[in-house]
Amino acid sequence: MRHRTTLPFALLLVALAGAARAGEWVGNAQAVDGQTIAIDGKHLRLAGIQAVTKGPKGFCWDRYYNPNFCDIAARWHLDDLIAYKRVTCSGDQRDDKGVPLVRCAAGDLNLNREMVRAGWATSREYQTEEDLARQEKVGMWQ
């Protein structure tokens, strides 16, 4: 008799724990590219930004006319922002590949906004930050 009452209770606890986490990820993160991170192996895409990615657009020149692989630099910058920090992401939408679109923070730092401000991503949502990055010639705007 004892097992009959504990099993439904245990299932209820598991269901409630899963519901509390739907659309939210917290933990140590690694940069996959300039707009994607992984927390516990789960890929999450930073919503509202478009970072430089691999391919022909991933190559640019720095202010001294030296070649720069912007896609790699963007990933390194994102990795620096999240290194040794607890990252919190939330979002309930997905891209066309089923990857969650999220807004993330490392402490008080908004990662989505910071990637645009540092010049490694574009965004209509963070247009002021993009304009500043272009003006200051940082990131891919060098």
BAMAR-450644 format. One record per atom (N, C-alpha, C): residue number from 1; chain; atom name; x, y, z negated. Coordinates in steps of 0.1 Angstrom, whole numbers. Layout:
REM BAMAR-450644
   nr  kette  atom      x      y      z
  NUM      A    CA      X      Y      Z
...
***
This chain:
REM BAMAR-450644
   nr  kette  atom      x      y      z
    1      A     N      8    -12      0
    1      A    CA      0      0      0
    1      A     C      9     13      0
    2      A     N     20     12     -6
    2      A    CA     28     24     -8
    2      A     C     33     29      6
    3      A     N     36     20     15
    3      A    CA     41     23     28
    3      A     C     30     30     37
    4      A     N     18     27     35
    4      A    CA      7     32     43
    4      A     C      5     47     40
    5      A     N      8     52     28
    5      A    CA      6     66     25
    5      A     C     18     74     28
    6      A     N     30     68     27
    6      A    CA     42     76     30
    6      A     C     45     78     45
    7      A     N     42     68     53
    7      A    CA     44     69     67
    7      A     C     37     81     73
    8      A     N     24     83     71
    8      A    CA     17     95     77
    8      A     C     23    108     72
    9      A     N     27    108     59
    9      A    CA     32    120     53
    9      A     C     46    123     59
   10      A     N     54    113     62
   10      A    CA     67    115     68
   10      A     C     65    120     82
   11      A     N     56    114     90
   11      A    CA     53    119    103
   11      A     C     48    133    103
   12      A     N     40    137     94
   12      A    CA     36    151     93
   12      A     C     48    161     90
   13      A     N     57    157     82
   13      A    CA     69    165     79
   13      A     C     77    167     92
   14      A     N     79    156     99
   14      A    CA     87    157    111
   14      A     C     80    166    121
   15      A     N     67    165    123
   15      A    CA     59    173    132
   15      A     C     60    188    128
   16      A     N     59    191    116
   16      A    CA     60    205    111
   16      A     C     74    210    113
   17      A     N     84    202    111
   17      A    CA     98    207    113
   17      A     C    100    210    127
   18      A     N     95    202    136
   18      A    CA     97    204    151
   18      A     C     89    217    155
   19      A     N     77    219    150
   19      A    CA     70    231    153
   19      A     C     77    244    149
   20      A     N     83    243    137
   20      A    CA     90    255    132
   20      A     C    102    259    141
   21      A     N    108    249    148
   21      A    CA    119    252    156
   21      A     C    116    254    171
   22      A     N    104    252    175
   22      A    CA    101    254    189
   22      A     C    104    268    194
   23      A     N    113    268    204
   23      A    CA    117    281    209
   23      A     C    127    289    201
   24      A     N    134    282    192
   24      A    CA    144    288    184
   24      A     C    156    279    182
   25      A     N    168    284    185
   25      A    CA    180    276    183
   25      A     C    190    284    175
   26      A     N    197    277    165
   26      A    CA    206    284    157
   26      A     C    218    275    155
   27      A     N    230    281    155
   27      A    CA    242    273    153
   27      A     C    254    279    160
   28      A     N    265    271    160
   28      A    CA    277    275    167
   28      A     C    275    273    182
   29      A     N    280    282    190
   29      A    CA    277    282    204
   29      A     C    290    282    212
   30      A     N    289    277    224
   30      A    CA    300    278    234
   30      A     C    295    284    247
   31      A     N    303    292    253
   31      A    CA    299    298    266
   31      A     C    300    288    277
   32      A     N    290    286    285
   32      A    CA    291    277    297
   32      A     C    295    286    309
   33      A     N    289    298    310
   33      A    CA    293    308    320
   33      A     C    289    321    314
   34      A     N    289    332    322
   34      A    CA    287    345    317
   34      A     C    272    348    312
   35      A     N    263    339    315
   35      A    CA    249    341    311
   35      A     C    243    329    304
   36      A     N    251    318    302
   36      A    CA    246    306    296
   36      A     C    255    302    284
   37      A     N    248    298    273
   37      A    CA    255    292    262
   37      A     C    250    279    259
   38      A     N    257    271    251
   38      A    CA    252    258    246
   38      A     C    253    258    231
   39      A     N    242    254    225
   39      A    CA    241    252    210
   39      A     C    237    237    208
   40      A     N    246    230    201
   40      A    CA    243    216    199
   40      A     C    240    208    213
   41      A     N    248    212    223
   41      A    CA    246    206    236
   41      A     C    235    211    244
   42      A     N    226    219    239
   42      A    CA    214    224    246
   42      A     C    218    237    253
   43      A     N    217    237    267
   43      A    CA    220    249    275
   43      A     C    209    259    273
   44      A     N    212    272    271
   44      A    CA    203    283    269
   44      A     C    208    294    278
   45      A     N    199    300    286
   45      A    CA    203    311    295
   45      A     C    198    324    289
   46      A     N    207    334    289
   46      A    CA    204    347    283
   46      A     C    194    354    292
   47      A     N    183    357    287
   47      A    CA    172    363    294
   47      A     C    174    378    298
   48      A     N    169    382    310
   48      A    CA    170    396    313
   48      A     C    183    401    319
   49      A     N    193    392    321
   49      A    CA    206    396    326
   49      A     C    210    387    338
   50      A     N    218    392    346
   50      A    CA    224    384    357
   50      A     C    239    386    357
   51      A     N    246    376    351
   51      A    CA    261    377    351
   51      A     C    267    373    364
   52      A     N    279    377    366
   52      A    CA    287    372    377
   52      A     C    289    357    376
   53      A     N    286    350    386
   53      A    CA    287    335    385
   53      A     C    297    330    396
   54      A     N    299    317    396
   54      A    CA    309    312    406
   54      A     C    304    314    420
   55      A     N    314    314    429
   55      A    CA    311    316    443
   55      A     C    317    329    448
   56      A     N    313    333    460
   56      A    CA    320    345    466
   56      A     C    318    358    457
   57      A     N    307    359    450
   57      A    CA    305    371    442
   57      A     C    313    370    429
   58      A     N    319    359    426
   58      A    CA    327    357    414
   58      A     C    341    363    415
   59      A     N    344    368    426
   59      A    CA    358    374    428
   59      A     C    357    389    430
   60      A     N    365    396    422
   60      A    CA    365    411    423
   60      A     C    380    416    421
   61      A     N    381    429    421
   61      A    CA    394    435    420
   61      A     C    394    443    407
   62      A     N    406    443    400
   62      A    CA    406    452    388
   62      A     C    411    466    392
   63      A     N    412    475    383
   63      A    CA    415    489    386
   63      A     C    429    491    392
   64      A     N    438    480    392
   64      A    CA    451    481    398
   64      A     C    451    473    411
   65      A     N    440    469    416
   65      A    CA    438    462    428
   65      A     C    444    448    428
   66      A     N    444    442    416
   66      A    CA    448    428    414
   66      A     C    436    420    414
   67      A     N    436    408    420
   67      A    CA    425    399    421
   67      A     C    421    395    406
   68      A     N    408    394    404
   68      A    CA    402    390    391
   68      A     C    391    381    394
   69      A     N    391    370    387
   69      A    CA    379    361    388
   69      A     C    369    365    378
   70      A     N    360    373    382
   70      A    CA    350    379    373
   70      A     C    341    369    366
   71      A     N    338    358    373
   71      A    CA    330    348    366
   71      A     C    337    342    354
   72      A     N    350    339    355
   72      A    CA    357    334    344
   72      A     C    359    344    333
   73      A     N    362    357    337
   73      A    CA    363    368    327
   73      A     C    350    370    320
   74      A     N    339    369    326
   74      A    CA    326    370    320
   74      A     C    324    359    310
   75      A     N    327    347    313
   75      A    CA    326    336    304
   75      A     C    335    338    292
   76      A     N    347    342    294
   76      A    CA    356    344    283
   76      A     C    351    355    274
   77      A     N    346    366    280
   77      A    CA    340    377    271
   77      A     C    329    371    262
   78      A     N    320    364    268
   78      A    CA    309    358    261
   78      A     C    314    349    250
   79      A     N    324    341    253
   79      A    CA    330    332    243
   79      A     C    336    340    232
   80      A     N    343    351    235
   80      A    CA    348    360    224
   80      A     C    337    365    215
   81      A     N    326    369    221
   81      A    CA    315    374    213
   81      A     C    309    364    203
   82      A     N    309    351    207
   82      A    CA    303    341    199
   82      A     C    312    333    190
   83      A     N    325    335    192
   83      A    CA    335    326    185
   83      A     C    334    328    170
   84      A     N    333    316    164
   84      A    CA    333    315    149
   84      A     C    321    322    143
   85      A     N    310    324    150
   85      A    CA    298    331    145
   85      A     C    286    322    146
   86      A     N    277    324    137
   86      A    CA    264    317    138
   86      A     C    255    325    148
   87      A     N    251    318    158
   87      A    CA    243    324    169
   87      A     C    229    320    168
   88      A     N    220    330    169
   88      A    CA    205    327    168
   88      A     C    199    331    181
   89      A     N    191    322    187
   89      A    CA    185    324    200
   89      A     C    170    321    199
   90      A     N    162    329    206
   90      A    CA    148    325    206
   90      A     C    142    329    220
   91      A     N    132    322    224
   91      A    CA    125    325    236
   91      A     C    116    313    240
   92      A     N    105    316    246
   92      A    CA     96    305    250
   92      A     C     93    303    265
   93      A     N    102    310    273
   93      A    CA    101    308    287
   93      A     C    112    300    292
   94      A     N    111    295    304
   94      A    CA    121    287    311
   94      A     C    124    291    325
   95      A     N    136    289    330
   95      A    CA    139    293    343
   95      A     C    134    281    353
   96      A     N    137    283    366
   96      A    CA    132    273    375
   96      A     C    138    259    374
   97      A     N    149    258    366
   97      A    CA    155    245    364
   97      A     C    151    239    350
   98      A     N    143    246    343
   98      A    CA    138    242    330
   98      A     C    147    246    318
   99      A     N    157    254    321
   99      A    CA    166    259    310
   99      A     C    159    270    302
  100      A     N    158    270    289
  100      A    CA    152    280    281
  100      A     C    158    294    284
  101      A     N    150    304    286
  101      A    CA    154    318    287
  101      A     C    153    324    273
  102      A     N    164    329    268
  102      A    CA    164    333    254
  102      A     C    171    347    252
  103      A     N    168    353    241
  103      A    CA    175    365    235
  103      A     C    183    360    224
  104      A     N    196    363    224
  104      A    CA    205    358    214
  104      A     C    212    369    206
  105      A     N    216    366    194
  105      A    CA    223    375    185
  105      A     C    234    367    178
  106      A     N    246    373    177
  106      A    CA    257    368    169
  106      A     C    258    378    157
  107      A     N    252    375    146
  107      A    CA    251    385    135
  107      A     C    241    396    140
  108      A     N    246    408    140
  108      A    CA    237    420    144
  108      A     C    239    423    159
  109      A     N    248    416    166
  109      A    CA    251    419    180
  109      A     C    242    412    189
  110      A     N    235    420    197
  110      A    CA    226    415    208
  110      A     C    235    410    219
  111      A     N    236    397    222
  111      A    CA    245    392    232
  111      A     C    240    396    246
  112      A     N    227    396    249
  112      A    CA    222    399    262
  112      A     C    226    414    265
  113      A     N    224    423    256
  113      A    CA    227    437    258
  113      A     C    242    439    259
  114      A     N    250    432    251
  114      A    CA    264    434    251
  114      A     C    271    429    264
  115      A     N    266    419    270
  115      A    CA    272    414    282
  115      A     C    270    425    293
  116      A     N    259    432    293
  116      A    CA    256    442    303
  116      A     C    265    454    299
  117      A     N    266    458    287
  117      A    CA    273    470    282
  117      A     C    288    468    285
  118      A     N    293    456    284
  118      A    CA    307    453    287
  118      A     C    310    452    302
  119      A     N    300    453    310
  119      A    CA    302    453    324
  119      A     C    303    439    331
  120      A     N    299    429    324
  120      A    CA    299    415    329
  120      A     C    286    410    334
  121      A     N    276    418    333
  121      A    CA    262    414    338
  121      A     C    255    426    342
  122      A     N    244    424    351
  122      A    CA    235    435    355
  122      A     C    222    432    349
  123      A     N    214    443    348
  123      A    CA    200    441    342
  123      A     C    192    453    344
  124      A     N    179    451    348
  124      A    CA    170    462    348
  124      A     C    165    466    334
  125      A     N    165    455    326
  125      A    CA    160    457    312
  125      A     C    170    466    304
  126      A     N    183    464    307
  126      A    CA    193    471    299
  126      A     C    200    481    309
  127      A     N    192    489    316
  127      A    CA    197    498    327
  127      A     C    207    508    321
  128      A     N    203    514    310
  128      A    CA    212    524    303
  128      A     C    226    518    301
  129      A     N    226    506    295
  129      A    CA    239    499    293
  129      A     C    247    497    306
  130      A     N    240    493    316
  130      A    CA    246    490    329
  130      A     C    252    503    335
  131      A     N    244    514    334
  131      A    CA    249    527    339
  131      A     C    262    531    332
  132      A     N    262    529    318
  132      A    CA    274    533    311
  132      A     C    286    524    315
  133      A     N    284    511    317
  133      A    CA    295    503    321
  133      A     C    300    507    335
  134      A     N    291    510    344
  134      A    CA    296    515    357
  134      A     C    304    528    356
  135      A     N    298    537    348
  135      A    CA    305    550    346
  135      A     C    319    548    340
  136      A     N    320    540    330
  136      A    CA    333    538    323
  136      A     C    342    528    330
  137      A     N    337    522    341
  137      A    CA    345    513    350
  137      A     C    350    501    341
  138      A     N    341    494    334
  138      A    CA    345    483    326
  138      A     C    340    470    332
  139      A     N    346    459    329
  139      A    CA    341    446    334
  139      A     C    342    444    349
  140      A     N    332    440    355
  140      A    CA    333    439    370
  140      A     C    332    452    377
  141      A     N    330    463    370
  141      A    CA    329    476    377
  141      A     C    343    483    377
  142      A     N    354    476    373
  142      A    CA    367    482    373
  142      A     C    372    487    386
***
